[in-house]
Amino acid sequence: MRKKALLLSVALICLLLSFVAYEILYSQVPVNNVPQNNNGTKGNDDDPSVTPSPTVTIEPTNDDNQQTNQPNNNNNQGSGKTIYPTTPPTVDPSVPDISSPHQKDHEKASDYTWNSTEVVNVALNGNSITTSTPKNVTIEGSKITITSAGNYRFTGSLTDGQIIVNTQDKDTVRLILNNIDISCSNSAPIYVMAAKKTIIILEENTVNTVKDTKTGSTVEPNAAIFSAADLTIFGSGQLKVQGNNNDAISSKDGLIIKSGSINADALDDGIRGKDYLIIKGGSIVVTAGGDGFKSDNDEAASRGYVTIEDGVISITSGGDAISARTDATITGGQFTLTAAGGSSSGIGSSLSAKGIKGIVNVTITGGSFTVNTADDCIHSNRTVTLTGGLFTLSTGDDAIHADKQITIRGGTIDILESYEGIESTDILIEGNSVIHITSTDDGINGAGGNDGSGFRPPPDFPGPGGGFVPGSRTLTINGGYIVVTNNGNPDGDGIDINGPITMTAGYVIINGPKPGLGESAIDWEGSFTMSGGFILGVGSSVMPMTVGQTSTQCGLLLNFRSAKPAGTLIHIQSSTDTEVITFNPVKSFQSIAISSPQLKIGSSYDLYLGGSSTGILSDGVYQNGVYTPGTKTGPTLTLSNIATTRYNL
């Protein structure tokens, strides 16, 4: 007996040493050596990371007809790849965890008023320039240099000339444009070399055109309208800018667009404010080979932000439509954004072609958005917060992506096309959000941040290996209305969270993966705690799941021996004929997962397939109608556990 005990002790010690050796070995694997799947590849953005997760023991299920629901052990985002453990991720120190207070902008109420009797009139005469008040200006042929603050009104055209501002005055320079047409062959037609602040005013009922010539040089001034100081544009006239050499409108400091009708066409970036770009209104059309709107100061956390308050904005870009090095904040406006040819262009991962990008934060409280992008529609390396707005999103990648957290507290979101609909490490949905998602992979994915994957130990390693291990990813649903439809070949999961799900309220419908595929309508790890709300998921029976044992509201999982065709009505009612759900699935299915306040432990329920309903059909759900029974399927179901019942029917 002692000999056996000794041998057992030695075996246990060897096992422990093997486990320690394994941890040491894999803790040395650099992040750059991690195999990457196409689930989370992000081009030209910061902060790539994969966060390892603790292991979980998969407990055995009970008999074939009634089982306790457990996390499945084969969840790797449908990639078919094994992701091995890495060291914890490092974070780009230039991207702060939280947004710093923004640098104060340069706007003052007095910017938009001036004494009309103190205006210097300047005539542009093709190849020459004249003024009745030559004080404070220097004229050399077709080039005028303003050397003092004041108000200057321009009319006429220059075939190859410049308006230059170069003053050390602390007061404002105003350039009042009245039907000008100015071109320059070797530099910026309007060039603010030095000033405290310059304001370009578009006079009412005027059309003003500014264009440069392609020289191949990106040396400053590298825009048709270029300012080395703070710049503001406002007025009720039109401004047409052609940045044939590089950018259309660019400020090395702050740029504010107050109003006006602006059309910017650029070889590279359309409208750029290095320290900040603020759009307060106006009608703006941008066509850019690079980014549409851009702020890219990476020297201070308080700079590099884009704020949009209002306006009618249309951007067609080769890169990002709206790009902020720190925060992108939108409170209103009407947006039509197309990046890199849209969702069907297939650009790969080498180019950042997103709709709205804020490296630190994206915050949207209102506005209407039609976004069609090759890359993510809305993207942040940190957080995305949506509290309002109307969104129509189409993308070749993720519709809404944040490496750290997505919070949706309101708004109407229609994701017409996506690889994954909503993806982040932590996802919170609540309030009056209305969300429709169509995706070829996961509809809602709580995965490994930038990479979108977890890891699992090799299956032959001693101990609890061979199964996908849960991470610290979370999904919390405290309200809202969510409809997910997987539309890929093969499909992904409807909801796929590499960690726990918590649901306290809300209404969720999932048209999940087709039968026979190794995905499921609902896929979670660790726990799914359901205490309120309604969720229904139909799809494959390969790895079906419903709510977990930590729930206080019952869940029911029904598994069929054969697939049922799309359009086969699903009707569940209590033994007292109270309807729980009548649903018309848009895809074939072989499992039903449901949790409803109407499901109670000890109560009995009947399942019918087929039949018809006189109710109002919305997202597959019939409401306020009379159901004509189809075929009663399987025995009467009696709930004996909070989240237990699986019947192979």
Backbone hydrogen bonds, N-H to C=O, Kabsch-Sander energy under -0.5 kcal/mol:
donor,donor_aa,acceptor,acceptor_aa,energy
5,A,1,M,-2.5
6,L,2,R,-2.9
7,L,3,K,-2.6
8,L,4,K,-2.5
9,S,5,A,-2.3
10,V,6,L,-2.5
11,A,7,L,-2.4
12,L,8,L,-2.3
13,I,9,S,-2.4
14,C,10,V,-2.5
15,L,11,A,-2.3
16,L,12,L,-2.4
17,L,13,I,-2.7
18,S,14,C,-2.4
19,F,15,L,-2.0
20,V,16,L,-2.4
21,A,17,L,-2.6
22,Y,18,S,-2.2
23,E,19,F,-2.3
24,I,20,V,-2.5
25,L,21,A,-2.8
26,Y,22,Y,-2.5
27,S,23,E,-1.6
28,Q,24,I,-0.7
28,Q,25,L,-0.9
29,V,26,Y,-0.9
33,N,30,P,-1.6
34,V,31,V,-1.9
40,G,37,N,-1.0
45,D,42,K,-0.6
58,I,56,V,-0.5
59,E,57,T,-0.8
67,Q,644,T,-0.7
69,N,67,Q,-0.5
69,N,643,A,-1.7
76,N,74,N,-0.6
79,S,76,N,-2.0
83,I,81,K,-0.6
84,Y,82,T,-0.6
87,T,29,V,-1.1
95,V,92,D,-2.0
100,S,301,A,-0.5
103,Q,302,S,-2.7
111,D,108,K,-1.7
112,Y,109,A,-1.1
113,T,110,S,-1.3
116,S,114,W,-0.7
118,E,115,N,-2.0
119,V,116,S,-0.7
120,V,151,N,-3.0
121,N,119,V,-0.6
122,V,153,R,-3.4
123,A,130,T,-3.1
124,L,122,V,-0.5
124,L,155,T,-3.2
125,N,123,A,-0.6
125,N,128,S,-3.3
126,G,157,S,-3.5
127,N,125,N,-2.0
129,I,141,G,-0.6
130,T,123,A,-2.2
132,S,121,N,-0.8
137,V,134,P,-1.5
138,T,145,T,-2.4
140,E,138,T,-0.5
140,E,143,K,-3.1
143,K,140,E,-1.4
144,I,162,Q,-2.3
145,T,138,T,-2.9
146,I,144,I,-0.5
146,I,164,I,-3.3
147,T,136,N,-2.5
147,T,145,T,-0.5
148,S,136,N,-0.7
150,G,172,T,-1.3
151,N,118,E,-0.7
152,Y,174,R,-2.7
153,R,120,V,-3.1
154,F,152,Y,-0.5
154,F,176,I,-3.2
155,T,122,V,-1.8
156,G,178,N,-0.6
156,G,179,N,-0.9
157,S,124,L,-1.5
158,L,181,D,-2.3
159,T,126,G,-2.3
160,D,126,G,-0.7
161,G,183,S,-3.1
162,Q,142,S,-1.7
163,I,189,P,-3.1
164,I,144,I,-3.1
164,I,162,Q,-0.5
165,V,191,Y,-2.4
166,N,146,I,-3.1
166,N,164,I,-0.5
167,T,194,A,-2.4
173,V,197,K,-2.5
174,R,150,G,-3.0
174,R,172,T,-0.5
175,L,199,I,-3.1
176,I,152,Y,-3.6
176,I,174,R,-0.7
177,L,175,L,-0.7
177,L,201,I,-3.2
178,N,154,F,-2.4
178,N,176,I,-0.6
181,D,156,G,-1.5
182,I,209,T,-2.6
183,S,158,L,-2.0
184,C,211,K,-1.2
190,I,224,A,-1.9
191,Y,163,I,-2.8
191,Y,189,P,-0.5
192,V,226,F,-3.2
193,M,165,V,-2.2
193,M,191,Y,-1.1
194,A,165,V,-1.8
196,K,169,D,-0.6
196,K,171,D,-0.6
197,K,171,D,-0.5
198,T,230,D,-2.1
199,I,173,V,-2.8
200,I,232,T,-3.3
201,I,175,L,-2.9
201,I,199,I,-0.6
202,L,234,F,-2.6
203,E,177,L,-2.0
203,E,201,I,-0.8
206,T,203,E,-1.1
208,N,238,Q,-1.7
209,T,180,I,-2.8
210,V,240,K,-3.0
211,K,182,I,-2.2
212,D,242,Q,-2.0
213,T,184,C,-0.7
224,A,247,D,-1.4
225,I,248,A,-2.4
226,F,190,I,-2.6
226,F,224,A,-0.5
227,S,250,S,-2.3
228,A,192,V,-2.7
230,D,196,K,-0.6
231,L,254,G,-2.5
232,T,198,T,-2.0
233,I,256,I,-2.4
234,F,200,I,-2.4
236,S,202,L,-1.2
237,G,202,L,-1.6
238,Q,206,T,-2.9
239,L,261,S,-2.9
240,K,208,N,-3.6
241,V,239,L,-0.5
241,V,263,N,-3.1
242,Q,210,V,-2.6
243,G,241,V,-0.6
243,G,265,D,-3.7
244,N,242,Q,-1.3
246,N,247,D,-0.5
247,D,222,N,-2.3
248,A,269,D,-1.6
248,A,270,G,-0.6
249,I,270,G,-2.4
250,S,225,I,-2.7
251,S,272,R,-2.2
252,K,227,S,-2.9
253,D,229,A,-0.5
255,L,276,Y,-2.1
256,I,231,L,-2.3
257,I,278,I,-2.8
258,K,233,I,-2.9
258,K,256,I,-0.6
259,S,233,I,-1.0
261,S,237,G,-2.3
262,I,260,G,-0.6
262,I,283,S,-3.0
263,N,239,L,-2.9
264,A,285,V,-3.0
265,D,241,V,-2.8
266,A,287,T,-2.9
267,L,243,G,-2.5
267,L,246,N,-0.8
268,D,246,N,-3.2
270,G,291,D,-2.4
271,I,292,G,-2.9
272,R,249,I,-2.5
273,G,294,K,-2.3
274,K,251,S,-2.9
275,D,253,D,-2.2
276,Y,253,D,-0.9
277,L,305,Y,-2.2
278,I,255,L,-2.7
279,I,307,T,-2.8
280,K,257,I,-3.1
280,K,278,I,-0.6
281,G,257,I,-0.9
283,S,260,G,-2.4
284,I,282,G,-0.5
284,I,312,V,-2.8
285,V,262,I,-2.8
286,V,314,S,-3.0
287,T,264,A,-2.6
288,A,316,T,-2.7
289,G,266,A,-1.5
290,G,268,D,-2.8
292,G,320,D,-2.2
293,F,321,A,-2.9
294,K,271,I,-1.9
295,S,323,S,-1.9
297,N,274,K,-1.8
298,D,296,D,-0.6
303,R,300,A,-1.5
304,G,275,D,-2.4
305,Y,275,D,-1.1
306,V,327,D,-2.7
307,T,277,L,-2.5
308,I,329,T,-2.7
309,E,279,I,-3.3
310,D,279,I,-0.8
312,V,282,G,-2.5
313,I,311,G,-0.6
313,I,334,Q,-3.5
314,S,284,I,-2.7
315,I,336,T,-2.7
316,T,286,V,-2.6
317,S,338,T,-2.8
318,G,288,A,-1.3
318,G,290,G,-0.9
319,G,290,G,-3.0
321,A,354,K,-2.9
322,I,355,G,-1.8
323,S,293,F,-2.1
324,A,357,K,-2.4
325,R,295,S,-2.1
325,R,304,G,-0.6
326,T,304,G,-2.5
328,A,361,N,-2.4
329,T,306,V,-2.8
329,T,327,D,-0.5
330,I,363,T,-2.7
331,T,308,I,-2.6
332,G,308,I,-0.8
334,Q,311,G,-2.9
335,F,368,S,-3.0
336,T,313,I,-2.3
337,L,370,T,-2.9
338,T,315,I,-2.6
339,A,372,N,-1.9
340,A,317,S,-3.1
342,G,339,A,-2.0
345,S,342,G,-1.6
353,A,351,L,-0.8
355,G,376,D,-1.9
356,I,377,C,-2.6
357,K,322,I,-2.5
358,G,379,H,-2.0
359,I,324,A,-2.2
360,V,326,T,-2.7
361,N,326,T,-1.2
362,V,383,T,-2.0
363,T,328,A,-2.6
364,I,385,T,-2.6
365,T,330,I,-2.5
366,G,330,I,-0.7
368,S,333,G,-2.5
369,F,390,L,-3.3
370,T,335,F,-2.4
371,V,369,F,-0.5
371,V,392,T,-2.8
372,N,337,L,-2.8
373,T,394,S,-2.4
374,A,339,A,-1.3
375,D,353,A,-2.0
377,C,398,D,-1.6
378,I,399,A,-2.1
379,H,356,I,-2.8
380,S,401,H,-1.6
381,N,359,I,-0.9
383,T,360,V,-1.8
384,V,405,Q,-2.2
385,T,362,V,-2.9
386,L,407,T,-2.9
387,T,364,I,-2.5
388,G,364,I,-0.8
390,L,367,G,-2.5
391,F,412,T,-3.2
392,T,369,F,-2.8
393,L,414,D,-2.9
394,S,371,V,-2.4
395,T,417,E,-2.3
396,G,373,T,-1.3
399,A,420,E,-1.8
400,I,421,G,-2.2
401,H,378,I,-2.7
402,A,423,E,-2.0
403,D,380,S,-1.6
404,K,382,R,-2.0
405,Q,382,R,-1.9
406,I,426,D,-2.4
407,T,384,V,-2.8
408,I,428,L,-2.9
409,R,386,L,-3.3
409,R,407,T,-0.5
410,G,386,L,-0.8
412,T,389,G,-2.6
413,I,411,G,-0.5
413,I,434,V,-3.3
414,D,391,F,-3.0
414,D,412,T,-0.5
415,I,413,I,-0.6
415,I,436,H,-3.5
416,L,393,L,-2.2
416,L,414,D,-0.9
417,E,393,L,-1.1
419,Y,397,D,-3.4
420,E,397,D,-1.0
421,G,442,D,-1.4
422,I,443,G,-2.1
423,E,400,I,-2.5
424,S,445,N,-1.9
426,D,404,K,-1.6
427,I,474,T,-2.1
428,L,406,I,-2.7
429,I,476,T,-2.7
430,E,408,I,-2.6
432,N,409,R,-0.8
433,S,430,E,-0.8
434,V,411,G,-2.4
435,I,481,Y,-3.3
436,H,413,I,-2.9
437,I,483,V,-3.1
438,T,415,I,-1.3
439,S,485,T,-2.1
440,T,418,S,-2.1
441,D,419,Y,-2.6
443,G,493,D,-1.7
443,G,494,G,-0.7
444,I,494,G,-1.8
445,N,422,I,-3.3
446,G,444,I,-0.5
446,G,496,D,-2.6
447,A,424,S,-0.9
447,A,445,N,-0.9
449,G,447,A,-2.2
451,D,49,S,-1.4
451,D,448,G,-1.7
452,G,448,G,-0.9
456,R,83,I,-1.9
461,F,458,P,-1.7
465,G,463,G,-2.5
466,G,457,P,-0.9
468,F,73,N,-0.5
469,V,455,F,-1.2
471,G,498,N,-1.8
473,R,498,N,-1.1
474,T,425,T,-1.9
475,L,500,P,-1.6
476,T,427,I,-2.7
477,I,502,T,-2.8
478,N,429,I,-2.9
478,N,476,T,-0.6
479,G,429,I,-0.7
479,G,505,A,-0.7
480,G,431,G,-0.7
481,Y,433,S,-2.8
482,I,507,Y,-2.9
483,V,435,I,-2.5
484,V,509,I,-2.8
485,T,437,I,-2.6
486,N,511,N,-2.7
487,N,439,S,-3.9
489,N,490,P,-0.8
492,G,441,D,-0.7
494,G,520,S,-1.7
495,I,521,A,-2.1
496,D,444,I,-3.1
497,I,523,D,-2.9
498,N,446,G,-3.1
498,N,496,D,-0.5
499,G,497,I,-1.9
501,I,527,S,-2.3
502,T,475,L,-2.7
503,M,529,T,-2.6
504,T,477,I,-2.5
505,A,477,I,-1.2
507,Y,480,G,-2.2
508,V,534,F,-2.4
509,I,482,I,-2.5
510,I,536,L,-2.5
511,N,484,V,-3.4
512,G,510,I,-1.0
512,G,538,V,-3.2
517,L,514,K,-1.4
519,E,517,L,-1.1
523,D,495,I,-2.5
525,E,497,I,-0.5
525,E,499,G,-2.0
527,S,525,E,-1.4
529,T,501,I,-2.8
530,M,528,F,-0.7
531,S,503,M,-2.9
531,S,529,T,-0.6
532,G,503,M,-1.0
534,F,506,G,-2.2
535,I,595,S,-2.2
536,L,508,V,-2.0
537,G,593,A,-3.1
538,V,510,I,-2.5
539,G,591,S,-1.6
543,M,519,E,-0.7
548,G,528,F,-2.8
551,S,548,G,-1.6
552,T,530,M,-2.1
553,Q,530,M,-2.0
554,C,599,L,-0.7
555,G,642,I,-2.1
556,L,594,I,-3.3
557,L,645,T,-2.2
558,L,592,I,-3.2
559,N,647,Y,-2.5
560,F,590,Q,-2.7
564,K,589,F,-3.5
567,G,585,P,-2.3
568,T,565,P,-1.5
569,L,567,G,-0.8
570,I,583,F,-3.1
571,H,569,L,-0.5
571,H,608,Y,-2.5
572,I,581,I,-2.4
573,Q,606,D,-2.0
574,S,578,T,-2.6
575,S,604,S,-1.7
577,D,574,S,-2.1
579,E,577,D,-0.5
580,V,572,I,-3.2
581,I,572,I,-1.5
583,F,570,I,-2.8
584,N,620,G,-3.1
589,F,564,K,-2.2
590,Q,539,G,-3.4
591,S,539,G,-1.1
592,I,558,L,-2.5
593,A,537,G,-3.0
594,I,556,L,-2.6
595,S,535,I,-2.3
596,S,554,C,-0.7
599,L,596,S,-1.9
600,K,598,Q,-0.5
602,G,639,L,-3.5
603,S,600,K,-1.7
605,Y,637,L,-2.6
606,D,573,Q,-2.9
608,Y,571,H,-2.9
609,L,631,T,-2.4
610,G,569,L,-2.3
612,S,628,T,-1.8
614,T,626,V,-1.6
616,I,623,Q,-2.7
618,S,616,I,-0.5
618,S,621,V,-2.2
621,V,618,S,-2.0
622,Y,582,T,-2.6
623,Q,616,I,-1.8
628,T,612,S,-3.1
631,T,609,L,-3.0
632,K,630,G,-0.6
633,T,607,L,-3.0
634,G,632,K,-0.5
637,L,605,Y,-3.6
638,T,636,T,-0.6
639,L,603,S,-2.3
639,L,637,L,-0.5
640,S,638,T,-0.6
644,T,641,N,-0.7
645,T,555,G,-0.5
647,Y,557,L,-0.9
649,L,559,N,-3.5
649,L,647,Y,-1.0
